[in-house]
Amino acid sequence: MNNFKDQASWIRAFRWLHRKIAIISFLFFLILSLSGLLLGLKKNTGLLAPTKKGISSDLATWLPIDSLHSRAVTVFKDSVSKELSAEIDRIDIRPDKGIVKFIFKKAYWGIQLDGTTGAVLLIEKRHSDLIEDIHDGSILDNIFGTDGEQIKSSYTTIMGLSLFLLVASGFWLWYGPGIIRRRKRSKPI
């Protein structure tokens, strides 16, 4: 990179790369940024249902997890849907609040039960989980039924590399012309 033409050709190459990546990934970055914004504000926007409070935080007084699980599945079948799968995605135990959240794999539903009595505290549609799946690409694995999150992994890798290349090429597009100007000024005539 001794002469100005070489430096200028590098800047043109970075400009071309920057433009192509931006054009190809525009829609994906738009979705990624909007879903990230919603996730960052989920507690303030109503996307995340409040965690209720149970009777006791003493785990010794709680019902066994299998009993709470059976209760959650029964409530799901009776109150949400008999047709949807009642397969559990995860169980969120909150001893300090005295509750157990059962989050179901299909259709983004959750049920909060009192850990001591098994009483239903909340049946919730988990909008934040849907937005999280959109944000990280998991929704495509759900739609296409792939095991092992292949689409999510590919999506995350491609988006991460694209963002890195946009930052690197954008930095060079900002910094490179300044180098050329400084060299032109310092070059003896």
FENGIPE-V547241 format. One record per backbone hydrogen bond with DSSP energy under -1.0 kcal/mol. NH is the residue of the N-H (numbers start at 1). CO is the residue of the C=O. If there is no record, write none. Layout:
NH;CO, NH;CO
This chain:
7;3, 8;4, 9;5, 10;6, 11;7, 12;8, 13;9, 14;10, 15;11, 16;12, 17;13, 18;14, 19;15, 20;16, 21;17, 22;18, 23;19, 24;20, 25;21, 29;25, 30;26, 31;27, 32;28, 33;29, 34;30, 35;31, 36;32, 37;33, 38;34, 39;35, 40;36, 41;37, 42;39, 44;41, 45;41, 48;42, 54;97, 61;58, 62;59, 63;115, 68;64, 69;65, 70;66, 71;67, 72;68, 73;69, 74;70, 75;71, 76;72, 77;73, 78;74, 79;75, 80;76, 81;76, 89;103, 90;103, 92;101, 94;99, 98;94, 99;94, 100;113, 101;92, 102;111, 103;90, 104;109, 105;87, 110;124, 111;102, 112;122, 113;100, 114;119, 115;98, 118;114, 121;112, 122;112, 124;110, 126;108, 127;125, 128;47, 130;126, 131;127, 132;128, 133;129, 134;130, 135;131, 136;132, 139;133, 140;137, 142;138, 143;139, 144;140, 146;141, 153;149, 154;150, 155;151, 156;152, 157;153, 158;154, 159;155, 160;156, 161;157, 162;158, 163;159, 164;160, 165;161, 166;162, 167;163, 168;164, 169;165, 170;166, 171;167, 172;168, 173;169, 174;170, 175;171, 176;172, 179;175, 180;176, 181;177, 182;178, 183;179, 184;180, 185;181, 186;182, 187;183
